[in-house]
Amino acid sequence: MLLKGKNIVITGSGRGIGKALAIACAKEGANVGLTSRTLEELNATKKEIEDLGTGVKAVVKTADITNFNEVIEAFMAFHDGFGLFNGVIANAGYSRMWTTHEFINDKFSEILNANVLGVFYTFKAAYPYLKKDDKYDKARFIITGSEAYPNAPPKLTAYVATKYAVVGMQKAMAAEYKRENINFNMVLPTQVDTRLLRGKKAGDGNKPDHVLNPWDLNDFYLFLLSDDANKIDNALIFAWDFNEIKKLLAGTPSGKKENWEVFKDYLAEKAPKIYENVKNLGKVVDFIISRSK
């Protein structure tokens, strides 16, 4: 198992991307800390993990990601439940759409609090419990970003501001904790079939073709949590680029997709723009190739 014996905490793990990630981590042998505001959803995620029969621990603790005291209590509960953390995924998020000059002030603040303060609170609460004693097995702090950086779609001013902000936060934290055996990385999804995008219609089986399923992102997070990513720091994993690579791999002759070194020339020829975007992240492509075999 890829993450056997690891301890991973995921915020926003009651549904959507966070739930899919929690189940994926548990399948790979990790103990998981589950937190969001809704106990019923967290218990449903825990039940699916227990039904896997992998014997991992799933610890549930509700918390509002914008309430620091609740976040502290959640991370203390996870530490009590399974010990130091190998990885923490700051995944919880919130958005609303309005024309900027009509944006409701309180809603703008709520989005900033959830998506920026929420990441800050998550790291601050997790820091004392991160396993930082091994440079060959560094602790991982992973942020769920968004294609809103750098695309900046209209009528999402607050959300866009937060997604630019966390890119800067990651860069600053990666520099600040360089010597403390913590890696900071980000996955930036395109549109995903979650309530954030589709409201109560999420998961109804009628998503548009260009919209990803939450589990389509699992490989990117699993890579960043794996031993293969021990030297990857301050990376931005744009989901669109790598999902296009997955599509291309499906039609690539077998002799040209054995690994990144073999595949990269083919990618440069067939999709030069994507190649330029991912050429420094060949290990991610290697991971995707290995998972597709």
Sequence and secondary structure as in RCSB ss.txt:
>XXXX:A:sequence
MLLKGKNIVITGSGRGIGKALAIACAKEGANVGLTSRTLEELNATKKEIEDLGTGVKAVVKTADITNFNEVIEAF
MAFHDGFGLFNGVIANAGYSRMWTTHEFINDKFSEILNANVLGVFYTFKAAYPYLKKDDKYDKARFIITGSEAYP
NAPPKLTAYVATKYAVVGMQKAMAAEYKRENINFNMVLPTQVDTRLLRGKKAGDGNKPDHVLNPWDLNDFYLFLL
SDDANKIDNALIFAWDFNEIKKLLAGTPSGKKENWEVFKDYLAEKAPKIYENVKNLGKVVDFIISRSK
>XXXX:A:secstr
 TTTT EEEEETTTSHHHHHHHHHHHHTT EEEEE S HHHHHHHHHHHHHHTS   EEE    TT HHHHHHHH
HHHHHHH SBSEEEE         GGG  HHHHHHHHIIIIIHHHHHHHHHGGGB  S TTS EEEEEE  THHH
H  TT HHHHHHHHHHHHHHHHHHHHTTTTTEEEEEEE  SBSSHHHHGGGTTSS   TTSB GGGGHHHHHHHH
SGGGTT  SEEEEHHHHHHHHHHHHTS GGG SSHHHHHHHHHHH HHHHHHHTT HHHHHHHHHHH 
